[in-house]
Amino acid sequence: MDKFRQEIISALKAHVSLTDEEIDSSLEIPPDPKLGDYAFPCFPLAKALKKSPVDIAKELASKLAIPNIIAKPNGPYLNFFIAKEAAAESVLKEIQKEGDNHGRQHHKSVVLVESPGPNTNKPLHLGHLRNILLGSTIANLLRFYGNDVHIVNVVNDRGVHICKSMLAYQKFGSGLTPEKAHRKSDYFVGDFYVKYSQAEKDHPEFEQEIQQMLLKWEDGDKETRELWKKLNTWAVEGFKETYRRLNFKIERDYYESDTYMHGKDIILDGLKKGIFQKDEEGAVVADLEKQGLGKKVLLRANGTSVYITQDIYMAKKRYEDYKFDEMIYVVGNEQEFHFKVLFELFRLLGWKFADSCYHFSYGMVELPEGKMKSREGNVVDIDELIDEVMGIASAELKERYPELPKAELERRTKVIAMAAIRFFFLKFDPPRNFVYNPKESLSFEGETGPYVLYAYARICSIFKKLGEKPELSKADLSLLTTEQDRKLIMALGAFRQTAEEAATRRRPSLLTHYLFELATAFTEYYHANPVLKEKKALRDARLALIDCVRTVLKAGLNLLDIEVLEEM
C-alpha cells in the first residue's frame, strides 16, 4: 500500500500548496472500507483557497488522474479507492518477493537504547521487565527501520543501598554462597538486602556502620572492596541468567563504580567558564529558572558528586564510544523531571547531541490482589513471573494434549508463556499503568499473544492438510475479488506503515494492535471461506493470500521477540 499512498501524495502535491510530509500526515484511513482506502480532509486548504472544503474536494476529484486509483468527493473529504486487482497484485507480490524482510526500510542512523538500569542489591522485578520488553522492542523496530542500534546499560553498583546488602552479608552470611544456599545468585544477594531491612529496626547503629562502609569503599579499603566485588558478581551473574531467559542482549554495560567520579571535572570546567555558579552554601549549581526547572545542585558544598553528575559524564562517554545520532533512555515516568534537567544541562554545556536525547517514559505495572506472592510483599521478580506463567501454560497444554512428548511440551510451554508475557506487556501504550493478569494473558481469545500465535498455527495447518506445495508465485491474484479478500489485502498492506509508525513514534502497542487486527481479519476470512474446498485456481489465489498473512504475522511477532509455532 505504500506505493499507492506515494502516488496519491504526488498527485495531490501538484494541486495543493502542501509538502509531501504535510499531505502524508493528513491522509487518513476511513473507519468504514466503503468510504475508500484513503481519505484526504480538505479543511486545511479552505482558508488559503477561499473556498469551502466541499467545493475543494469536488474540484480536486475532477483534476486528479491516478492509475488504478479513483478519487471521489465525499463532503469535505476526498476519498481514494484502489482497484481490487491492483491492490492484490501490488501488496501480495511485494510480500512474496521480500519474504521475512517485508517492510524493512533504510534510514541509517546510530541509535543507543539504554535498558534496564538495575541496582546490584536485588533481583530484576516487574518494572525492569517492562523496561526490558520496551527497550528490546524499540531496538528491534528501529533496526527494522534501517538503523544501527546498540543496547547499552547502566549498572548501579555503588552507594548506600549496595552497602546494605554488604553489611547484612558481613553480619549474617557466615561464609554462605548461592551454591551452598541453593539460591539463584541475585536472589541470594537480595535476601541479605531484606535481612538488613528487617534487622535495622532493632539495630539503629547499622545506619552509622553503613556510612562507614561507604567511606571505606570510596577510600579503596581492600576488605570492603573484596566483599563488594563478591556480592556484585553474584548479582550480575543472576541478572545475566534472567536476560538469557528473555533473550535480551546488552552490548555494553557502564558501571556506576567506574563513572561516578568523572563528571566532577566537567562541572568544575563549566564553573570556570561561567556556565554554572556557586550558591551561598558553596555548592555548584545550574540555574535553570528560565526553563522552569529551578536550580539544580551538581556538586555539593563538600565537593562530592550527585547522581546527575555521573549521568552527564556517561552521556559524554557514550558519545565518544558510539558517535550516536540518537540516545534513548528507557526509564520509568518517575524520572521525567530528572531527564528534563539532564537534557537542559547538555544544552548549557553546548554538546551537539543535546537535542538528540530522548526519555522513553513508561508507567507502572500492577498486579491483581492475591494473584501472586512475592519475596517482598508487593514486588514480583521477573523469574517468579516467568515461572508462574509457564506453570499455567504447561498445565493447560497437558490438559489439551496429554500425549505430547515431554520435550515438545517444554518447547511449546516456553514459546506460549513468553508470547503471553511479551504481548500483554507491550499492548499498552508506554505512559499507561496497567494490571498484569497471567491467566488473561494466556487466553486464546482477545488481544493476546497466544491468539495471534494460534492464527499463525492455523494457517500452517491449512498448508499441512493440503499435502502438496502449490506454486503460489503463479497464482492468479485477480480472482481475489470479494470484499473479504479486499479487507485482508488492505490489512496486509498496512504492515509497512504500521512498523514505521511504531518505530518513529516509539509505540510498540501500534504493532501489537495491528497483529491482533490482522489475526482477527484472517480468522473471520477463514470461517467464511473454505479455502481448500475451492476450485484449484481460486484455491491457489486464496492460499497465496493467507500465506502472505502468515509471513506478515511472523515478521511482526519477531519484532516483538516472539517465536512462532506451527502447531499449538
C-alpha positions in Angstrom: 0.0 0.0 0.0 3.0 2.3 0.4 3.2 2.5 -3.4 -0.4 3.7 -3.7 0.0 6.2 -0.8 3.0 7.7 -2.5 1.1 8.0 -5.8 -1.7 9.8 -4.0 0.7 12.2 -2.3 2.4 13.0 -5.6 -0.9 13.6 -7.4 -2.2 15.9 -4.6 1.1 17.8 -4.4 0.6 19.0 -8.0 -2.6 20.8 -7.0 -2.2 21.9 -3.3 0.4 24.0 -1.7 1.5 21.5 0.9 4.7 19.5 1.4 4.9 15.7 1.0 5.1 15.4 4.8 2.1 17.6 5.3 0.0 15.6 2.8 1.2 12.3 4.3 0.3 13.3 7.8 -3.1 14.4 6.7 -4.0 11.2 4.8 -6.4 9.1 6.8 -7.7 5.5 6.6 -11.5 5.7 6.8 -13.2 3.8 9.6 -15.5 2.1 7.0 -13.9 0.5 4.0 -16.9 1.5 1.9 -15.7 5.1 2.3 -12.4 4.3 0.5 -8.9 3.1 1.2 -7.6 6.6 2.0 -9.2 10.0 2.7 -7.8 13.5 2.4 -9.5 16.2 4.5 -9.8 19.5 2.7 -10.4 21.7 5.7 -6.8 23.0 5.9 -7.0 24.3 2.4 -10.2 26.3 2.8 -8.6 29.5 4.2 -5.8 29.7 1.6 -8.1 28.9 -1.4 -11.1 30.9 0.0 -13.4 28.1 -0.9 -15.4 25.6 1.2 -13.9 22.2 1.9 -16.8 20.6 0.0 -16.0 22.6 -3.2 -12.3 21.9 -2.9 -12.9 18.1 -2.7 -15.1 18.3 -5.8 -12.6 20.3 -7.7 -9.6 18.1 -6.8 -11.6 14.9 -7.7 -12.2 16.4 -11.2 -8.5 17.2 -11.7 -6.7 14.0 -10.3 -6.0 11.2 -12.6 -4.1 8.3 -10.9 -3.7 4.9 -12.5 -5.6 2.2 -10.6 -7.0 4.8 -8.1 -10.3 6.5 -8.2 -10.8 9.8 -6.4 -14.3 10.7 -5.2 -15.5 13.7 -3.2 -17.4 12.9 0.0 -18.4 16.2 1.6 -15.2 17.9 2.9 -13.2 14.8 2.2 -11.6 13.5 -1.0 -11.7 9.7 -0.8 -9.5 7.3 -2.8 -10.4 3.8 -3.9 -7.7 1.5 -5.1 -8.7 -1.1 -7.8 -9.0 -4.5 -6.3 -6.8 -6.2 -8.8 -4.1 -3.6 -8.5 -4.1 -3.8 -4.7 -3.9 -7.6 -4.7 -1.1 -7.7 -7.3 1.0 -5.0 -5.6 0.6 -6.0 -2.0 0.8 -9.8 -2.3 3.6 -9.8 -4.9 5.7 -7.5 -2.7 5.3 -9.7 0.3 6.1 -12.8 -1.7 9.2 -11.2 -3.0 10.5 -9.8 0.2 9.5 -12.7 2.5 10.8 -12.3 6.0 12.3 -8.9 5.1 9.0 -7.5 4.1 8.6 -4.0 5.4 12.3 -3.4 6.2 13.5 0.2 5.4 16.7 2.0 5.2 17.2 5.1 7.3 20.7 4.7 8.6 21.4 6.3 12.0 23.3 5.2 15.0 20.9 4.9 17.9 21.7 3.9 21.5 18.9 2.4 23.7 19.6 2.4 27.4 17.9 -0.5 29.3 17.2 -1.7 32.0 19.5 0.1 34.7 19.4 -2.4 37.6 20.7 -2.0 41.1 23.0 -4.8 42.3 21.3 -5.3 45.6 18.2 -7.3 44.5 16.8 -9.3 41.6 15.2 -7.8 38.5 11.5 -7.1 39.1 8.4 -6.3 37.0 9.4 -2.7 36.4 12.6 -4.0 34.9 10.6 -6.4 32.8 8.5 -3.7 31.3 11.7 -1.7 30.7 13.5 -4.7 29.0 10.5 -5.5 26.8 10.0 -1.9 25.7 13.7 -1.4 25.2 14.3 -4.5 23.2 11.2 -4.0 21.0 12.1 -0.4 20.3 15.6 -1.6 19.3 14.1 -4.2 17.0 11.7 -1.7 15.4 14.5 0.8 14.8 16.7 -1.8 13.3 13.8 -2.9 11.1 13.5 0.8 10.1 17.1 0.6 8.9 19.2 2.0 11.9 22.3 0.8 13.6 21.0 0.2 17.1 23.0 -0.7 20.2 21.5 -1.6 23.6 23.6 -0.2 26.5 23.0 -0.5 30.2 23.9 1.4 33.3 24.6 -0.9 36.3 24.0 1.0 39.6 26.6 -0.9 41.7 27.7 1.5 44.4 26.1 3.6 47.2 24.2 3.2 50.4 21.7 0.7 49.0 24.5 -1.6 47.9 26.2 -1.3 51.3 23.1 -2.5 53.0 23.3 -6.0 51.3 27.1 -6.0 52.1 26.7 -5.2 55.7 23.9 -7.8 56.2 26.1 -10.5 54.5 29.0 -9.5 56.6 26.9 -10.0 59.8 24.7 -12.9 58.8 26.3 -14.5 55.8 28.7 -16.9 57.7 30.5 -17.8 54.5 27.4 -18.8 52.7 27.4 -18.8 48.9 24.5 -19.1 46.4 25.6 -22.7 45.7 25.5 -23.7 49.3 22.2 -21.9 49.9 20.7 -23.5 46.6 19.6 -20.0 45.6 19.9 -18.1 42.4 22.7 -15.7 42.9 20.9 -12.4 42.5 18.1 -13.7 44.8 20.8 -14.6 47.3 22.1 -11.1 47.3 18.6 -9.7 47.5 17.9 -11.9 50.6 20.5 -10.0 52.5 19.1 -6.7 51.4 15.8 -7.9 53.0 17.7 -9.1 56.1 19.2 -5.6 56.5 15.7 -4.1 56.3 14.4 -6.4 59.0 17.5 -6.1 61.3 17.9 -2.3 61.2 14.7 -1.9 63.2 16.4 -3.5 66.2 19.9 -2.2 65.4 19.8 1.6 64.8 23.6 1.5 64.9 23.6 -0.1 61.5 23.0 3.2 59.8 26.3 4.6 61.1 28.1 1.3 60.0 26.6 1.7 56.5 28.1 5.2 56.2 31.5 4.0 57.5 31.4 1.1 55.0 30.6 3.5 52.1 33.6 5.7 53.2 35.8 2.6 53.3 34.7 1.7 49.8 35.4 5.1 48.5 38.9 5.0 50.1 39.6 1.7 48.4 39.7 -0.4 51.6 40.8 -3.9 50.4 38.5 -6.0 52.6 35.5 -3.8 51.8 36.2 -3.8 48.1 36.6 -7.6 48.0 33.2 -8.0 49.8 31.6 -5.6 47.3 33.1 -7.4 44.3 31.9 -10.7 45.6 28.2 -9.6 46.0 28.2 -7.6 42.8 29.5 -10.5 40.8 26.7 -12.7 42.2 24.1 -10.1 41.4 25.3 -9.5 37.9 25.6 -13.3 37.2 21.9 -13.6 38.3 20.9 -10.7 36.0 22.6 -12.4 33.0 20.6 -15.6 33.7 17.4 -13.6 33.6 18.4 -11.8 30.5 19.1 -15.1 28.8 15.5 -16.3 29.7 14.2 -13.2 27.9 16.7 -13.4 25.0 17.8 -9.9 25.9 21.2 -8.9 24.7 23.1 -6.0 26.1 26.0 -4.8 24.0 27.8 -2.8 26.7 27.4 -2.3 30.5 28.5 1.0 32.0 29.1 0.6 35.7 28.4 3.4 38.1 31.5 2.5 40.1 33.6 3.3 37.0 31.9 6.6 36.2 30.7 8.3 39.3 33.9 10.4 39.8 34.4 11.5 36.3 31.6 14.0 36.0 33.2 16.3 38.6 35.8 17.6 36.1 33.1 18.6 33.6 31.2 20.5 36.3 34.3 22.3 37.5 35.2 23.3 34.0 31.7 24.6 33.5 32.1 26.6 36.7 35.3 28.2 35.3 33.5 29.1 32.1 30.6 30.7 33.9 28.1 28.1 32.8 27.5 27.1 36.4 27.6 29.1 39.6 28.2 28.6 43.3 25.3 29.2 45.7 25.6 30.8 49.1 26.5 27.5 50.7 29.3 26.8 48.3 27.6 24.1 46.2 27.9 24.3 42.4 24.5 24.8 40.8 23.0 25.2 37.3 20.4 28.0 37.1 17.5 26.6 35.1 14.9 29.1 36.4 14.2 30.4 32.9 13.4 26.9 31.7 11.1 26.4 34.6 13.3 23.8 36.2 14.6 25.8 39.2 18.2 25.5 40.4 20.0 22.1 40.3 22.9 21.2 42.6 25.7 19.5 40.6 28.4 19.3 43.2 27.7 19.5 46.9 29.5 22.1 49.1 31.9 19.4 50.2 32.9 18.8 46.6 31.1 15.4 46.2 29.1 14.5 43.2 25.3 13.9 43.0 23.6 11.3 40.8 23.0 13.6 37.8 26.7 14.4 37.7 27.6 10.9 36.6 24.8 10.9 34.0 26.4 14.0 32.5 29.7 12.2 32.2 28.2 8.9 31.0 26.4 10.7 28.1 29.7 12.2 27.0 31.4 8.9 27.3 28.8 7.1 25.2 29.0 9.8 22.5 32.8 9.3 22.4 32.2 5.5 22.2 29.5 5.4 19.6 29.1 8.9 18.0 25.3 8.3 18.2 22.7 10.2 16.3 20.1 9.5 19.0 20.2 8.4 22.6 17.1 6.8 24.0 16.8 6.4 27.8 14.2 3.8 28.7 13.4 4.8 32.3 10.2 5.0 34.3 8.0 8.1 34.4 9.0 9.0 38.0 12.3 10.3 36.4 10.7 12.7 33.9 11.9 15.8 35.7 15.4 14.3 36.1 15.7 14.0 32.3 14.3 17.4 31.5 17.0 18.8 33.7 19.7 16.5 32.3 19.0 17.5 28.7 18.9 21.2 29.6 22.4 20.7 31.2 23.6 19.2 27.9 22.4 22.3 26.1 24.1 24.6 28.6 27.3 22.7 28.0 26.9 23.2 24.3 27.0 19.5 23.5 25.8 18.9 19.9 23.9 15.7 20.9 21.8 17.6 23.4 18.7 17.6 21.2 19.3 14.0 20.1 18.4 12.6 23.6 15.0 11.2 24.3 13.5 10.0 27.6 11.3 6.9 26.7 9.0 7.2 29.7 6.7 4.4 30.9 4.2 3.7 33.7 3.9 1.2 36.4 3.0 -2.5 36.3 0.5 -3.6 38.9 -0.9 -7.0 39.8 -4.4 -8.2 40.8 -4.5 -8.6 44.6 -3.7 -12.2 45.7 -2.7 -13.4 42.3 0.9 -13.9 43.3 3.1 -13.9 46.4 6.3 -12.1 46.5 9.5 -12.1 48.4 8.9 -8.5 49.5 5.2 -8.3 49.6 4.3 -6.1 46.7 7.2 -6.7 44.4 7.3 -9.6 42.0 10.5 -10.6 40.3 10.9 -11.5 36.7 11.9 -15.1 37.3 8.9 -15.6 39.6 6.6 -14.3 36.9 8.0 -16.4 34.1 7.8 -19.5 36.3 4.2 -18.7 37.2 3.1 -18.2 33.6 5.0 -21.2 32.4 3.3 -23.3 35.1 -0.1 -22.2 33.9 0.7 -22.7 30.2 2.2 -26.2 30.9 -0.9 -27.3 32.8 -3.2 -26.1 30.0 -1.2 -27.9 27.4 -1.1 -31.1 29.3 -4.9 -31.0 29.6 -5.3 -30.3 25.9 -2.6 -32.7 24.6 -2.0 -35.4 27.3 0.1 -37.5 24.8 2.5 -34.6 24.0 6.2 -35.7 24.4 8.0 -34.0 27.3 10.5 -32.1 25.1 7.7 -30.8 22.9 5.6 -29.9 25.9 8.5 -27.9 27.3 9.2 -26.1 24.0 5.6 -25.1 23.4 5.2 -24.1 27.1 8.2 -21.7 26.8 7.0 -20.2 23.5 3.4 -19.7 24.5 4.3 -18.3 28.0 6.8 -15.8 26.6 4.4 -14.8 23.9 1.7 -14.2 26.6 4.0 -12.1 28.7 5.6 -10.0 25.9 2.4 -9.3 24.0 0.4 -8.4 27.2 3.1 -6.0 28.4 3.6 -4.4 25.0 0.0 -3.9 24.0 -0.4 -1.0 26.5 0.9 2.5 25.5 4.1 3.1 27.5 2.8 6.0 29.5 -0.1 3.9 30.9 -0.1 2.0 34.1 -1.7 -1.5 33.7 -2.6 -4.6 35.7 -0.9 -7.7 34.6 -3.1 -10.8 34.8 -1.2 -14.0 34.0 -4.3 -16.1 33.1 -5.8 -13.4 31.0 -2.5 -13.0 29.0 -2.6 -16.7 28.2 -6.1 -16.7 26.8 -6.7 -17.9 23.2 -9.4 -15.2 22.9 -9.0 -11.4 22.9 -5.9 -9.3 22.3 -3.3 -11.8 23.4 0.0 -13.3 22.2 -1.5 -16.9 22.1 -4.4 -15.7 20.0 -2.0 -14.3 17.3 0.2 -17.4 17.6 -2.9 -19.6 17.0 -3.8 -17.7 13.8 -0.3 -18.4 12.5 -0.5 -22.0 13.5 -3.9 -22.4 11.9 -2.5 -21.2 8.5 0.3 -23.7 8.9 -2.3 -26.4 9.5 -4.1 -25.5 6.3 -1.0 -26.0 4.2 -0.3 -29.2 6.1 -3.7 -30.6 5.2 -3.1 -29.6 1.6 -0.4 -32.2 1.3 1.3 -30.6 -1.6 3.4 -27.5 -2.3 1.5 -25.2 -4.7 3.3 -22.6 -6.8 1.9 -19.6 -5.1 4.0 -17.2 -7.1 2.0 -18.2 -10.1 -1.4 -17.9 -8.5 -4.0 -15.7 -10.4 -4.5 -12.9 -7.8 -7.1 -11.3 -10.0 -9.5 -13.9 -8.6 -9.4 -12.2 -5.2 -12.4 -10.0 -5.8 -14.7 -10.3 -2.7 -14.9 -7.7 0.0 -13.4 -10.2 2.4 -10.4 -10.7 0.1 -10.0 -7.0 -0.2 -10.2 -6.4 3.6 -7.4 -8.9 4.2 -5.3 -7.5 1.4 -5.7 -3.9 2.8 -4.8 -5.2 6.3 -1.6 -6.7 4.9 -0.8 -3.5 3.0 -0.8 -1.6 6.3 2.1 -3.5 7.8 5.0 -1.4 6.5 3.4 1.9 7.6 2.5 0.4 11.0 6.0 -0.8 11.7 7.4 2.6 10.6 5.0 4.4 12.8 5.7 2.2 15.8 9.4 2.9 15.3 9.2 6.6 14.8 6.6 7.2 17.5 8.2 4.8 19.9 4.9 2.9 20.3 5.2 -0.9 20.2 1.5 -1.0 21.1 0.7 0.1 17.5 2.3 -3.2 16.3 0.5 -5.4 18.8 -2.9 -3.9 17.9 -2.1 -4.4 14.2 -1.2 -8.0 14.7 -4.3 -8.7 16.7 -6.4 -7.0 14.0 -4.7 -9.0 11.2 -5.2 -12.2 13.1 -8.8 -11.3 13.6 -9.3 -10.5 9.9 -7.8 -13.8 9.0 -10.0 -15.7 11.4 -13.1 -14.1 10.0 -11.9 -14.8 6.5 -11.1 -18.5 7.3 -14.6 -19.1 8.7 -16.3 -17.5 5.7 -14.0 -19.0 3.0 -13.4 -22.8 2.8 -10.0 -22.3 1.1 -9.2 -25.9 0.4 -12.7 -26.7 -1.0 -12.4 -24.1 -3.8 -11.5 -25.0 -7.4 -7.8 -25.1 -7.9 -7.3 -21.6 -9.4 -9.3 -19.8 -6.7 -7.8 -22.1 -4.0 -4.3 -21.2 -5.0 -5.1 -17.5 -5.1 -6.5 -17.7 -1.6 -3.6 -19.9 -0.4 -1.3 -17.1 -1.7 -3.3 -14.6 0.3 -3.2 -16.5 3.6 0.4 -17.4 3.1 1.2 -13.7 3.0 -0.8 -13.3 6.2 1.4 -16.0 7.7 4.6 -14.1 6.5 3.5 -10.8 8.0 2.3 -12.3 11.3 5.7 -14.0 11.7 7.6 -10.8 10.8 5.5 -8.8 13.3 5.8 -11.3 16.1 9.6 -11.5 15.5 9.8 -7.7 16.0 8.3 -8.4 19.5 10.8 -11.2 20.0 8.0 -13.7 19.9 8.8 -17.1 18.3 6.1 -18.8 16.2 4.6 -22.3 16.5 3.4 -24.3 13.6 1.3 -26.3 16.0 -0.3 -25.1 19.2 
